[in-house]
């Protein structure tokens, strides 16, 4: 065995801001987004606020509704909702989006 070779480093990052997550024993924490994730990073469970009493940031996007036409001529629309991260987060705002094609949610 060659002990001069490097060992692997596995990093788990926040899916929103891409900051490294910290395992505090109760789960993985993103300090920039102020959210904690499930201890099993593959569970698919959404994060939760670090502060249970925090309110959503609620900042509204500059471009809330964007309407356009697809190549086939069908009308499409993206609607962006207010930021769902807790107030006081240091990461970019997270605006959930809804995508519709020809009036139906896609």
N, C-alpha and C positions, 0 to 999 in steps of 0.2 A: 504494500500500500504506500502510495506517495503522499506523505503528510504535508507537502508543499503546495498541493492543489487547494483551491478555495472550496469552502463549503457553500451549499446553496442558501439563499436568503429568500424567504417567502414573505411577501408583504400583502396585506389586505388593505384595500383602499376604499374610500367612500365612493359609491356609484354616482354621486352627484358632483362633489367638488374635487374628487380624486386625492384628497388629503389622506395620509396614512391613518388607519384606525388603531386605537390602543385597546388592548384586552385588559380590562380591569377586574376580571374574574366573574363579573355578572353579564358580560357581553362585550361587544366591540363599540368603542366610543369615537365619534367624530366631534372634536372640539369646535371646529369651524362651523359646522351645521347645527351644533348643540343637540345631537340625537344619539341614541344608543341602539345598536343592532343586536339581534339574537346571538347567543354564544356560538350557535352553529351557523357559520356564514353561508351555508348552502341550504338553509331552511326555507328561504324565500319569504320569510316574515318581514313585514315593513318595520322601519325603525320607530322609536318612540322618543318623545321629548326627554332630555335629561332632567329638566325641571317640570314635574307633573303639573304645576300651577301656571306654567307659561301659556301665553296666548299666541295664536298664529301671527306671523309677521303682517300678513295682509297687504303688502305692497302690491300695487297693480302694475302690470306690464305696460310699456309705452304703446305697443301695438297689441290691443286686446283681441281683435277679430281680424283675420286676414282671409279675404276671399279671392279665389283665383279659378282658372279653368285648367283642367287636365288636358293632356294631349288629345284625348278622344272627344273633347268638347264638354265633358260633364263638369258641372259646377262643383267646386270643393271649398271647404272652409276649415280653418284652424281657429279654435277659440282657446284663449289662454286665461286661466283663472288666477286669482290672487295668490301670492306666495304662501305656501303651506308650512314653511319652516318656522320654528319658534322665534318670537321677537328677540332681538339681540344677537341673532346669528351673524357670523363674520364671513360666511361663504356667499357666493352669488345667490340671488333669489331663485327659488324653485317654483316655476309657474306650471302647474299641471295643464296639459293640452288635450283637447278633444278634437278629433279629426273626422270630418263628415265628407262624404262623396254623394252628390246628388240627393242631399237631404237625409241620408242614412248614416248613422255612426259607423265608422270604419274601424 
